[in-house]
Amino acid sequence: MTRIGIMSDTHGVLNDAVFKNFEQCDEIWHAGDIGDIQTFDKLNEFKPLRIVFGNIDGHELRRVCKEDLVFEIEEHKIYMTHIGGYPGKYNYRAASVIREVSPDIFICGHSHILKIMPDPKNNLLHINPGAAGNTGFHKVKTLVRLSLEPGKIFDVEVIEFK
C-alpha cells in the first residue's frame, strides 16, 4: 500500500497544514503552479516528490520539473499535468495524452476548483486537488490524500484548511 498526498497551486506558499496532513504519506504529487524553487525544495526535502510545472512557474522550476508526468505506481498508470480540464471538457493536449497512455488516474490543477470524479468514457479517476496556496479566488485551501494498492484506489480524503 502507498499513501499519496496530492496538491496544486501553492504559488510559493506552504502552510503547516501541508506537512501535518502529509506526514503519513509516502509521496507527494504536486500538479503545478509551485511558485518558486524554495517551495519545491521544501517539499522535496519533506517527502519523495512527483511534480509538474504550471503556467506561473519560471525558468528555474521548468529546468527541474516537466510539463507532463506519466508513471506507474501500485500497478496504476498516472498522468499528471497542470492545465488539463475535466471529464467532457479536457483541453486538446490533455485529451491526446489520455487517449495515448490510457491512465487510471488523471491529475491536474490550474482551476483552483477541487474536483474528484470518475470519467467513465476514458475509464479513469479525475482529480483536481484545488489550491493549497493563498493566491487566487478560492476561499478555502484544499489537499487530497489517498491510498493505492494494485487494482484499488481507496481512503480518498479531501482536506480543507484556511
Residue pairs with C-beta under 8 A, 6 or more apart in sequence:
1 74
1 147
1 148
1 149
2 26
2 27
2 73
2 74
2 147
2 148
2 149
3 24
3 25
3 26
3 27
3 145
3 146
3 147
3 155
4 25
4 26
4 27
4 28
4 29
4 73
4 145
4 146
4 147
4 148
5 18
5 21
5 22
5 25
5 27
5 28
5 29
5 47
5 143
5 144
5 145
6 28
6 29
6 30
6 31
6 107
6 127
6 129
6 143
6 144
6 145
6 146
7 18
7 28
7 29
7 30
7 31
7 129
7 132
7 143
7 144
8 30
8 31
8 32
8 33
8 54
8 82
8 108
8 109
8 110
8 128
8 129
8 130
8 131
8 132
9 31
9 32
9 33
9 54
9 109
9 110
9 112
9 130
9 131
9 132
9 133
9 135
9 136
10 18
10 30
10 33
10 34
10 35
10 39
10 131
10 132
10 133
11 33
11 35
11 56
11 131
11 133
11 134
11 135
11 136
12 34
12 35
12 36
12 38
12 39
12 133
12 135
13 35
13 39
13 132
13 133
13 134
13 135
14 39
14 42
14 43
14 132
15 132
15 141
15 161
17 141
17 143
17 159
17 161
18 43
18 132
18 143
19 46
21 143
21 145
21 159
21 161
22 28
22 46
22 47
22 143
22 145
25 47
25 145
26 47
26 48
27 47
27 48
27 49
27 50
27 73
28 43
28 46
28 47
28 48
28 49
28 50
28 51
29 49
29 50
29 51
29 78
29 80
29 107
30 43
30 49
30 50
30 51
30 52
31 52
31 54
31 80
31 81
31 82
31 107
31 108
31 109
31 110
31 128
31 129
32 51
32 52
32 53
32 54
32 55
32 57
32 65
32 81
32 82
32 83
32 108
32 109
32 110
33 54
33 55
33 56
33 57
33 82
33 109
33 110
33 133
34 40
34 51
34 53
34 54
34 57
34 61
34 65
35 56
35 57
35 133
35 135
36 60
36 61
37 60
37 61
37 64
40 49
40 51
40 61
40 64
40 65
43 49
43 51
50 69
50 71
50 80
51 65
51 69
52 65
52 66
52 67
52 68
52 69
52 80
52 81
52 82
53 61
53 62
53 65
53 66
53 67
53 82
54 82
54 83
54 109
54 110
55 82
55 83
55 110
57 65
67 81
67 82
68 79
68 80
68 81
68 97
69 78
69 79
69 80
69 81
70 77
70 78
70 79
70 80
70 97
70 101
70 103
71 77
71 78
72 78
73 148
74 148
74 149
74 150
75 150
75 151
76 104
76 105
76 148
76 150
76 153
77 101
77 102
77 103
77 104
77 105
78 103
78 104
78 105
78 106
78 107
79 97
79 98
79 101
79 103
79 105
79 106
79 107
80 106
80 107
80 108
81 93
81 94
81 97
81 107
81 108
82 108
82 109
82 110
83 91
83 94
83 108
83 109
83 110
84 90
84 91
84 93
84 94
84 106
84 108
84 110
85 91
85 94
85 95
85 108
86 108
86 115
86 117
86 126
86 128
87 117
87 118
87 119
87 121
87 122
87 126
88 121
90 98
94 106
94 108
98 106
98 122
98 124
99 122
102 122
102 123
102 124
103 124
104 123
104 124
104 125
104 153
105 124
105 125
105 127
105 153
106 119
106 122
106 124
106 125
106 126
106 127
107 127
107 128
107 129
108 126
108 127
108 128
109 128
109 129
109 131
110 128
111 128
112 130
112 131
112 136
112 137
112 138
113 128
113 130
113 138
114 128
114 129
114 130
114 142
114 144
114 158
115 126
115 127
115 128
116 125
116 126
116 127
116 128
116 144
116 156
116 158
117 125
117 126
118 124
118 125
118 126
119 125
119 126
125 153
127 144
129 142
129 143
129 144
130 138
130 141
130 142
130 143
130 144
131 138
131 141
131 142
132 141
132 142
132 143
133 141
134 141
140 160
140 161
140 162
141 160
141 161
141 162
142 158
142 159
142 160
142 161
143 158
143 159
143 161
144 156
144 157
144 158
144 159
145 155
145 156
145 157
145 159
146 153
146 154
146 155
146 156
146 157
147 153
147 154
147 155
148 154
